[in-house]
Amino acid sequence: MRQTENTAIVLRYANYRDYDRMLTLLSPTRGKLEVLSRGCRRPKSPLLNASELFALGDFQLYTKQERATLVSANLLETFYPLRGDFDRLSVGVYLLNLAEAAAQPGEPCQELFMLLLHTLSRLTFSDQEWKPLLAGFLLHYAAVIGFKPRLVHCVGCGRHLTEGEQVYFDLAEGGLCCEACHGKGTVPLAAEQARWMRQSLLGGASTWVNTPEAYAPYVLLRDFVERRLDRPLRSAAMLPKLGEEGPSP
């Protein structure tokens, strides 16, 4: 048996027995953790707020025979304002589900953790539209899980794509293709959208936090990412209507 401290975000919970919860945490150093939070649903429990979705904190865990129990928590952030905006709350839950789908028990995931933390912070505390935030998250998320989109050369013929030419996104191949190579399963992109994808992927999160909404192909990127996950995300059905930019059949 051992006791450890883990900085983590609560990705999911399930009520258990009368007053307990089973928590799924994301730790940058330990990946996905399943933790029992005893008595946290009692009104005066010191673990109550740390056992809610989105809770960020330093969690003291007691582990015995591979079963972890939450002993105490230093709560760092609740992202509580999300609960006052249903659209942003729905996007936030979707981000948690994506993080859970990618994380593995015992495997460090510093990049995924920081991407989630940065996006949740912007979603909660900035007045930026949620659609570019979601698009930016999805673009970087694809790279984190091993499906970094190919945006410089045509995925069909290999030709270097020039700035401003008509390009298409090939959902099956995971990258841009030229006019000559596009076909079924490709989605046309405006020049501004292709430029945004290249700049955002090269420059990191700081380049997409203030993206104009029209430049961020969020529906396309959502479709691209979800096709590469091994299970559907129920929270996707709760997302706000994403507009008319739709994925290919």
MARSE-540926 format. One line per field, with one value per atom (N, C-alpha, C): x, y, z; residue number from 1; atom name. Coordinates in steps of 0.1 Angstrom, whole numbers, plus 5000, padded with zeros to 4 digits. Example, Ala and Ser with C-alpha at 12.3 -4.5 7.8 and 13.67 -1.06 7.14 Angstrom:
BEGIN
c1: [5132/5123/5132/5128/5137/5129]
c2: [4943/4955/4967/4978/4989/5000]
c3: [5078/5078/5078/5071/5071/5079]
i: [1/1/1/2/2/2]
at: [N/CA/C/N/CA/C]
//
This chain:
BEGIN
c1: [5008/5000/5009/5004/5012/5002/5007/5000/5008/5001/5007/4999/5005/4998/4999/4987/4986/4979/4985/4977/4969/4956/4947/4934/4927/4914/4904/4892/4881/4875/4876/4870/4856/4853/4840/4838/4825/4822/4810/4809/4797/4793/4781/4776/4777/4781/4784/4778/4770/4764/4757/4755/4747/4753/4766/4773/4786/4790/4803/4803/4814/4816/4828/4827/4839/4844/4856/4861/4871/4870/4881/4889/4901/4910/4920/4924/4935/4947/4958/4970/4981/4989/4999/5010/5012/5023/5019/5006/5001/4990/4986/4976/4962/4954/4940/4940/4933/4932/4918/4915/4902/4903/4894/4896/4882/4882/4870/4870/4860/4858/4847/4851/4842/4835/4822/4814/4813/4817/4818/4805/4794/4781/4773/4780/4774/4775/4765/4765/4777/4783/4794/4807/4808/4820/4831/4843/4854/4858/4853/4857/4846/4836/4824/4828/4834/4837/4848/4857/4868/4864/4851/4846/4836/4836/4827/4835/4827/4834/4842/4853/4862/4871/4869/4877/4891/4899/4914/4920/4928/4934/4946/4951/4962/4955/4954/4947/4956/4953/4960/4953/4961/4955/4961/4953/4958/4955/4966/4964/4968/4959/4961/4955/4964/4960/4955/4962/4958/4945/4939/4927/4930/4927/4930/4918/4920/4909/4914/4905/4908/4908/4919/4921/4917/4923/4921/4924/4920/4923/4924/4935/4936/4931/4919/4912/4918/4922/4929/4919/4910/4900/4888/4876/4864/4858/4863/4857/4842/4838/4824/4815/4821/4813/4807/4814/4809/4794/4790/4777/4766/4770/4760/4758/4765/4763/4762/4750/4748/4757/4758/4767/4781/4787/4800/4802/4792/4792/4792/4784/4784/4797/4803/4816/4827/4826/4835/4834/4822/4820/4826/4824/4829/4845/4851/4866/4870/4863/4866/4865/4855/4853/4864/4868/4879/4892/4895/4907/4906/4895/4893/4896/4891/4892/4907/4915/4929/4938/4935/4944/4945/4956/4958/4962/4958/4963/4978/4984/4998/5008/5002/5010/5010/5021/5022/5015/5009/5002/5002/5014/5016/5010/5013/5008/4993/4986/4972/4966/4972/4968/4968/4979/4981/4971/4969/4960/4946/4942/4928/4927/4937/4937/4937/4945/4945/4931/4926/4913/4901/4901/4891/4892/4904/4906/4901/4904/4899/4884/4879/4864/4857/4862/4856/4857/4869/4873/4875/4874/4875/4862/4860/4848/4849/4859/4861/4850/4845/4836/4841/4832/4836/4840/4835/4837/4852/4859/4874/4881/4877/4884/4882/4871/4869/4877/4877/4885/4900/4905/4919/4922/4913/4916/4916/4906/4906/4918/4923/4934/4947/4949/4960/4958/4946/4942/4946/4942/4945/4960/4968/4983/4988/4982/4985/4983/4972/4968/4974/4983/4990/4984/4975/4969/4971/4983/4986/4982/4973/4970/4982/4982/4992/4987/4994/4989/4998/5010/5019/5019/5019/5019/5006/5002/4990/4991/4981/4981/4979/4975/4973/4985/4990/5002/5015/5014/5027/5032/5024/5029/5028/5038/5037/5025/5017/5005/5009/5005/5008/4998/5002/4993/4982/4969/4958/4952/4958/4952/4940/4930/4919/4924/4921/4925/4913/4914/4903/4910/4901/4906/4901/4910/4907/4906/4893/4891/4897/4898/4904/4919/4925/4940/4945/4937/4941/4950/4946/4954/4948/4955/4950/4953/4945/4947/4944/4950/4948/4935/4933/4921/4921/4932/4933/4931/4934/4933/4920/4913/4901/4890/4882/4871/4862/4856/4846/4854/4847/4853/4862/4862/4870/4861/4866/4858/4865/4859/4866/4868/4880/4884/4886/4882/4885/4900/4906/4920/4924/4915/4917/4916/4908/4907/4920/4925/4937/4949/4950/4960/4959/4947/4945/4950/4947/4951/4967/4973/4988/4994/4989/4995/4992/4981/4977/4985/4987/4994/5009/5015/5029/5031/5022/5025/5020/5012/5007/4995/4991/4978/4977/4988/4987/4983/4983/4979/4965/4957/4943/4934/4939/4929/4921/4925/4917/4913/4911/4908/4894/4892/4878/4871/4858/4850/4850/4848/4847/4859/4871/4883/4885/4878/4881/4871/4875/4866/4863/4856/4853/4845/4836/4828/4836/4844/4853/4863/4869/4879/4872/4860/4853/4850/4846/4844/4857/4868/4881/4885/4884/4888/4879/4866/4857/4858/4862/4864/4876/4885/4897/4897/4886/4884/4878/4880/4875/4861/4855/4842/4835/4822/4815/4814/4813/4812/4798/4791/4777/4776/4786/4785/4784/4788/4788/4774/4764/4750/4745/4752/4748/4755/4764/4770/4760/4763/4754/4755/4744/4744/4756/4764/4777/4776/4764/4764/4763/4765/4762/4774/4786/4798/4798/4795/4793/4803/4806/4815/4809/4818/4813/4805/4797/4790/4799]
c2: [4988/5000/5012/5023/5035/5047/5059/5071/5081/5086/5095/5107/5118/5130/5131/5134/5135/5147/5156/5166/5160/5163/5157/5165/5161/5167/5155/5158/5148/5147/5136/5134/5129/5121/5114/5109/5108/5101/5093/5083/5074/5073/5076/5075/5060/5058/5044/5043/5033/5031/5044/5046/5057/5071/5071/5084/5085/5075/5074/5077/5079/5080/5073/5068/5063/5074/5079/5090/5085/5091/5088/5101/5101/5112/5112/5123/5124/5131/5123/5128/5129/5140/5142/5132/5126/5117/5102/5100/5086/5083/5092/5088/5088/5078/5077/5069/5074/5068/5065/5054/5051/5051/5060/5063/5063/5057/5057/5069/5077/5089/5086/5082/5077/5089/5088/5097/5111/5113/5126/5132/5124/5130/5134/5133/5138/5154/5161/5176/5183/5178/5185/5178/5169/5162/5171/5170/5179/5174/5163/5158/5161/5168/5171/5178/5190/5198/5192/5184/5178/5165/5161/5149/5153/5165/5169/5170/5169/5170/5183/5183/5194/5198/5192/5196/5194/5204/5203/5205/5195/5196/5187/5188/5179/5168/5156/5145/5136/5135/5125/5111/5101/5088/5078/5069/5058/5045/5038/5026/5014/5004/4991/4980/4971/4960/4966/4976/4982/4990/4992/5000/5013/5024/5037/5044/5050/5057/5072/5081/5095/5098/5103/5106/5121/5130/5144/5151/5163/5170/5185/5191/5205/5210/5216/5220/5232/5232/5243/5251/5244/5251/5242/5248/5241/5243/5254/5258/5260/5265/5266/5274/5285/5293/5285/5274/5266/5262/5260/5255/5266/5278/5288/5290/5282/5283/5269/5265/5251/5247/5256/5253/5250/5259/5258/5245/5243/5231/5218/5218/5206/5204/5215/5214/5209/5214/5210/5195/5190/5176/5167/5172/5166/5165/5176/5176/5165/5165/5155/5140/5138/5125/5121/5131/5129/5126/5133/5130/5116/5112/5099/5088/5091/5081/5079/5089/5089/5084/5087/5084/5069/5064/5050/5049/5040/5038/5036/5044/5043/5049/5055/5061/5076/5083/5097/5104/5115/5122/5137/5142/5156/5165/5161/5170/5170/5159/5158/5166/5164/5171/5186/5191/5206/5211/5203/5207/5209/5199/5199/5211/5213/5223/5237/5239/5252/5255/5245/5247/5249/5242/5244/5258/5263/5276/5287/5286/5295/5294/5282/5280/5286/5286/5291/5305/5310/5324/5334/5331/5340/5342/5353/5356/5351/5343/5338/5328/5328/5318/5304/5295/5281/5273/5277/5269/5269/5280/5280/5272/5274/5266/5251/5247/5233/5228/5236/5232/5231/5241/5241/5229/5226/5214/5201/5200/5188/5186/5197/5197/5192/5197/5193/5179/5176/5163/5152/5154/5144/5142/5152/5150/5143/5145/5139/5124/5120/5106/5098/5105/5098/5100/5109/5111/5126/5131/5145/5147/5156/5158/5163/5158/5161/5173/5184/5197/5204/5199/5206/5200/5186/5180/5172/5171/5164/5149/5144/5130/5121/5126/5118/5116/5127/5127/5132/5137/5141/5155/5162/5175/5185/5195/5205/5215/5217/5225/5240/5248/5263/5270/5281/5290/5296/5294/5300/5291/5280/5271/5263/5259/5251/5238/5235/5222/5215/5202/5194/5186/5183/5175/5160/5151/5137/5130/5127/5122/5108/5100/5087/5087/5096/5097/5106/5115/5124/5135/5142/5153/5160/5170/5178/5172/5174/5169/5180/5179/5189/5187/5196/5196/5183/5179/5167/5154/5154/5141/5140/5150/5149/5141/5135/5126/5123/5112/5108/5107/5113/5113/5125/5135/5147/5159/5168/5180/5193/5201/5214/5223/5229/5239/5253/5263/5277/5279/5288/5291/5295/5303/5307/5296/5286/5274/5266/5264/5256/5263/5276/5284/5283/5284/5283/5270/5259/5246/5245/5250/5249/5258/5270/5279/5274/5269/5264/5252/5243/5231/5233/5243/5246/5255/5264/5274/5271/5260/5257/5265/5263/5268/5283/5290/5305/5310/5302/5307/5305/5297/5295/5300/5306/5311/5322/5330/5342/5340/5328/5326/5330/5338/5341/5328/5328/5315/5309/5317/5312/5304/5307/5301/5287/5283/5271/5260/5250/5239/5229/5233/5224/5212/5212/5201/5190/5195/5186/5179/5186/5181/5171/5174/5165/5152/5152/5140/5132/5139/5133/5126/5132/5126/5115/5116/5106/5093/5094/5083/5074/5081/5074/5069/5071/5066/5052/5043/5030/5028/5039/5039/5052/5052/5065/5073/5086/5094/5099/5095/5098/5113/5120/5134/5142/5136/5143/5147/5139/5142/5154/5158/5170/5183/5182/5194/5203/5216/5226/5224/5228/5227/5234/5227/5232/5240/5243/5251/5243/5249/5242/5235/5238/5232/5217/5208/5194/5185/5174/5164/5157/5150/5143/5131/5125/5113/5101]
c3: [5000/5000/5000/4994/4993/4991/4995/4993/4984/4974/4964/4962/4957/4953/4938/4932/4918/4913/4905/4899/4888/4888/4878/4876/4866/4862/4863/4868/4868/4855/4848/4835/4835/4845/4846/4860/4864/4877/4875/4884/4884/4899/4903/4916/4920/4933/4938/4952/4954/4967/4971/4984/4988/4987/4991/4992/4984/4977/4971/4956/4950/4936/4931/4919/4912/4902/4904/4896/4885/4873/4863/4862/4866/4866/4854/4850/4840/4847/4848/4854/4843/4843/4833/4834/4847/4849/4850/4853/4854/4845/4836/4826/4833/4829/4834/4846/4856/4870/4873/4879/4884/4900/4906/4920/4927/4939/4947/4956/4956/4964/4975/4987/4997/5003/5004/5012/5005/4993/4987/4984/4984/4981/4994/5005/5017/5017/5021/5019/5025/5036/5042/5040/5030/5027/5022/5027/5021/5007/5003/4989/4979/4983/4974/4961/4963/4951/4942/4949/4941/4934/4936/4930/4919/4914/4903/4890/4879/4866/4865/4858/4855/4867/4878/4890/4887/4889/4888/4902/4906/4919/4921/4933/4937/4946/4941/4947/4955/4968/4976/4975/4970/4967/4976/4982/4989/4981/4977/4969/4976/4975/4981/4972/4968/4959/4946/4941/4928/4928/4940/4941/4948/4941/4946/4953/4964/4971/4974/4972/4974/4989/4994/5008/5010/5002/5003/4990/4989/4976/4979/4972/4972/4959/4960/4947/4942/4929/4922/4914/4907/4898/4896/4895/4893/4879/4872/4859/4860/4872/4875/4865/4859/4850/4838/4835/4824/4826/4838/4841/4838/4836/4833/4818/4810/4795/4790/4785/4781/4769/4760/4748/4752/4760/4765/4774/4782/4791/4782/4772/4763/4756/4752/4745/4756/4768/4778/4781/4782/4785/4773/4761/4749/4750/4754/4756/4766/4777/4787/4782/4774/4768/4758/4750/4741/4748/4759/4767/4773/4778/4784/4773/4761/4750/4746/4748/4744/4754/4767/4778/4781/4786/4790/4805/4812/4826/4827/4835/4838/4828/4817/4807/4808/4810/4810/4798/4800/4789/4791/4793/4796/4785/4772/4761/4761/4763/4763/4775/4786/4798/4796/4791/4789/4779/4768/4758/4764/4772/4778/4787/4796/4806/4799/4789/4782/4775/4769/4762/4772/4782/4793/4798/4801/4806/4797/4784/4774/4773/4773/4771/4783/4795/4807/4809/4807/4812/4801/4789/4778/4771/4764/4756/4742/4739/4725/4722/4709/4705/4707/4711/4714/4701/4690/4678/4674/4673/4670/4681/4694/4704/4702/4699/4696/4684/4674/4662/4665/4673/4676/4685/4694/4703/4694/4685/4677/4668/4663/4654/4661/4673/4681/4687/4691/4696/4686/4674/4663/4663/4664/4664/4677/4688/4700/4700/4694/4694/4682/4674/4663/4650/4648/4634/4630/4631/4627/4613/4610/4596/4587/4575/4565/4557/4558/4553/4543/4540/4532/4518/4517/4504/4501/4489/4485/4489/4496/4501/4489/4478/4466/4457/4452/4443/4449/4461/4468/4464/4455/4451/4462/4463/4473/4470/4480/4478/4480/4471/4471/4479/4484/4492/4483/4487/4480/4469/4466/4456/4463/4454/4460/4464/4477/4483/4489/4492/4498/4509/4519/4530/4528/4527/4525/4539/4543/4556/4558/4547/4549/4550/4542/4542/4553/4558/4569/4565/4554/4549/4537/4532/4521/4508/4498/4485/4475/4463/4453/4445/4436/4427/4419/4414/4405/4413/4426/4433/4442/4443/4452/4446/4454/4450/4461/4461/4472/4485/4495/4508/4511/4502/4504/4506/4513/4517/4512/4504/4500/4512/4511/4522/4515/4522/4517/4520/4513/4514/4529/4535/4549/4558/4556/4565/4564/4551/4550/4556/4555/4561/4576/4581/4596/4601/4594/4599/4599/4589/4588/4600/4601/4611/4625/4627/4641/4645/4635/4639/4641/4633/4635/4647/4649/4660/4673/4675/4688/4692/4705/4709/4708/4709/4709/4696/4685/4672/4669/4677/4674/4684/4695/4705/4701/4691/4687/4672/4667/4653/4650/4639/4635/4632/4636/4636/4622/4611/4598/4593/4599/4594/4600/4610/4618/4613/4606/4601/4612/4622/4634/4631/4622/4618/4611/4602/4595/4605/4614/4623/4633/4637/4646/4639/4626/4619/4617/4614/4612/4625/4636/4649/4653/4652/4657/4648/4636/4627/4632/4639/4644/4658/4665/4678/4677/4687/4686/4692/4696/4702/4700/4698/4697/4710/4709/4721/4723/4733/4735/4737/4742/4744/4731/4720/4707/4704/4708/4705/4712/4723/4731/4726/4717/4712/4705/4707/4700/4685/4678/4663/4658/4649/4644/4631/4626/4614/4602/4590/4578/4572/4577/4572/4576/4567/4571/4565/4571/4566/4554/4547/4535/4539/4531/4534/4537]
i: [1/1/1/2/2/2/3/3/3/4/4/4/5/5/5/6/6/6/7/7/7/8/8/8/9/9/9/10/10/10/11/11/11/12/12/12/13/13/13/14/14/14/15/15/15/16/16/16/17/17/17/18/18/18/19/19/19/20/20/20/21/21/21/22/22/22/23/23/23/24/24/24/25/25/25/26/26/26/27/27/27/28/28/28/29/29/29/30/30/30/31/31/31/32/32/32/33/33/33/34/34/34/35/35/35/36/36/36/37/37/37/38/38/38/39/39/39/40/40/40/41/41/41/42/42/42/43/43/43/44/44/44/45/45/45/46/46/46/47/47/47/48/48/48/49/49/49/50/50/50/51/51/51/52/52/52/53/53/53/54/54/54/55/55/55/56/56/56/57/57/57/58/58/58/59/59/59/60/60/60/61/61/61/62/62/62/63/63/63/64/64/64/65/65/65/66/66/66/67/67/67/68/68/68/69/69/69/70/70/70/71/71/71/72/72/72/73/73/73/74/74/74/75/75/75/76/76/76/77/77/77/78/78/78/79/79/79/80/80/80/81/81/81/82/82/82/83/83/83/84/84/84/85/85/85/86/86/86/87/87/87/88/88/88/89/89/89/90/90/90/91/91/91/92/92/92/93/93/93/94/94/94/95/95/95/96/96/96/97/97/97/98/98/98/99/99/99/100/100/100/101/101/101/102/102/102/103/103/103/104/104/104/105/105/105/106/106/106/107/107/107/108/108/108/109/109/109/110/110/110/111/111/111/112/112/112/113/113/113/114/114/114/115/115/115/116/116/116/117/117/117/118/118/118/119/119/119/120/120/120/121/121/121/122/122/122/123/123/123/124/124/124/125/125/125/126/126/126/127/127/127/128/128/128/129/129/129/130/130/130/131/131/131/132/132/132/133/133/133/134/134/134/135/135/135/136/136/136/137/137/137/138/138/138/139/139/139/140/140/140/141/141/141/142/142/142/143/143/143/144/144/144/145/145/145/146/146/146/147/147/147/148/148/148/149/149/149/150/150/150/151/151/151/152/152/152/153/153/153/154/154/154/155/155/155/156/156/156/157/157/157/158/158/158/159/159/159/160/160/160/161/161/161/162/162/162/163/163/163/164/164/164/165/165/165/166/166/166/167/167/167/168/168/168/169/169/169/170/170/170/171/171/171/172/172/172/173/173/173/174/174/174/175/175/175/176/176/176/177/177/177/178/178/178/179/179/179/180/180/180/181/181/181/182/182/182/183/183/183/184/184/184/185/185/185/186/186/186/187/187/187/188/188/188/189/189/189/190/190/190/191/191/191/192/192/192/193/193/193/194/194/194/195/195/195/196/196/196/197/197/197/198/198/198/199/199/199/200/200/200/201/201/201/202/202/202/203/203/203/204/204/204/205/205/205/206/206/206/207/207/207/208/208/208/209/209/209/210/210/210/211/211/211/212/212/212/213/213/213/214/214/214/215/215/215/216/216/216/217/217/217/218/218/218/219/219/219/220/220/220/221/221/221/222/222/222/223/223/223/224/224/224/225/225/225/226/226/226/227/227/227/228/228/228/229/229/229/230/230/230/231/231/231/232/232/232/233/233/233/234/234/234/235/235/235/236/236/236/237/237/237/238/238/238/239/239/239/240/240/240/241/241/241/242/242/242/243/243/243/244/244/244/245/245/245/246/246/246/247/247/247/248/248/248/249/249/249]
at: [N/CA/C/N/CA/C/N/CA/C/N/CA/C/N/CA/C/N/CA/C/N/CA/C/N/CA/C/N/CA/C/N/CA/C/N/CA/C/N/CA/C/N/CA/C/N/CA/C/N/CA/C/N/CA/C/N/CA/C/N/CA/C/N/CA/C/N/CA/C/N/CA/C/N/CA/C/N/CA/C/N/CA/C/N/CA/C/N/CA/C/N/CA/C/N/CA/C/N/CA/C/N/CA/C/N/CA/C/N/CA/C/N/CA/C/N/CA/C/N/CA/C/N/CA/C/N/CA/C/N/CA/C/N/CA/C/N/CA/C/N/CA/C/N/CA/C/N/CA/C/N/CA/C/N/CA/C/N/CA/C/N/CA/C/N/CA/C/N/CA/C/N/CA/C/N/CA/C/N/CA/C/N/CA/C/N/CA/C/N/CA/C/N/CA/C/N/CA/C/N/CA/C/N/CA/C/N/CA/C/N/CA/C/N/CA/C/N/CA/C/N/CA/C/N/CA/C/N/CA/C/N/CA/C/N/CA/C/N/CA/C/N/CA/C/N/CA/C/N/CA/C/N/CA/C/N/CA/C/N/CA/C/N/CA/C/N/CA/C/N/CA/C/N/CA/C/N/CA/C/N/CA/C/N/CA/C/N/CA/C/N/CA/C/N/CA/C/N/CA/C/N/CA/C/N/CA/C/N/CA/C/N/CA/C/N/CA/C/N/CA/C/N/CA/C/N/CA/C/N/CA/C/N/CA/C/N/CA/C/N/CA/C/N/CA/C/N/CA/C/N/CA/C/N/CA/C/N/CA/C/N/CA/C/N/CA/C/N/CA/C/N/CA/C/N/CA/C/N/CA/C/N/CA/C/N/CA/C/N/CA/C/N/CA/C/N/CA/C/N/CA/C/N/CA/C/N/CA/C/N/CA/C/N/CA/C/N/CA/C/N/CA/C/N/CA/C/N/CA/C/N/CA/C/N/CA/C/N/CA/C/N/CA/C/N/CA/C/N/CA/C/N/CA/C/N/CA/C/N/CA/C/N/CA/C/N/CA/C/N/CA/C/N/CA/C/N/CA/C/N/CA/C/N/CA/C/N/CA/C/N/CA/C/N/CA/C/N/CA/C/N/CA/C/N/CA/C/N/CA/C/N/CA/C/N/CA/C/N/CA/C/N/CA/C/N/CA/C/N/CA/C/N/CA/C/N/CA/C/N/CA/C/N/CA/C/N/CA/C/N/CA/C/N/CA/C/N/CA/C/N/CA/C/N/CA/C/N/CA/C/N/CA/C/N/CA/C/N/CA/C/N/CA/C/N/CA/C/N/CA/C/N/CA/C/N/CA/C/N/CA/C/N/CA/C/N/CA/C/N/CA/C/N/CA/C/N/CA/C/N/CA/C/N/CA/C/N/CA/C/N/CA/C/N/CA/C/N/CA/C/N/CA/C/N/CA/C/N/CA/C/N/CA/C/N/CA/C/N/CA/C/N/CA/C/N/CA/C/N/CA/C/N/CA/C/N/CA/C/N/CA/C/N/CA/C/N/CA/C/N/CA/C/N/CA/C/N/CA/C/N/CA/C/N/CA/C/N/CA/C/N/CA/C/N/CA/C/N/CA/C/N/CA/C/N/CA/C/N/CA/C/N/CA/C/N/CA/C/N/CA/C/N/CA/C/N/CA/C/N/CA/C/N/CA/C/N/CA/C/N/CA/C/N/CA/C/N/CA/C/N/CA/C/N/CA/C/N/CA/C/N/CA/C/N/CA/C/N/CA/C/N/CA/C/N/CA/C/N/CA/C/N/CA/C/N/CA/C/N/CA/C/N/CA/C/N/CA/C/N/CA/C/N/CA/C/N/CA/C/N/CA/C/N/CA/C/N/CA/C/N/CA/C/N/CA/C/N/CA/C/N/CA/C/N/CA/C/N/CA/C/N/CA/C/N/CA/C/N/CA/C]
//
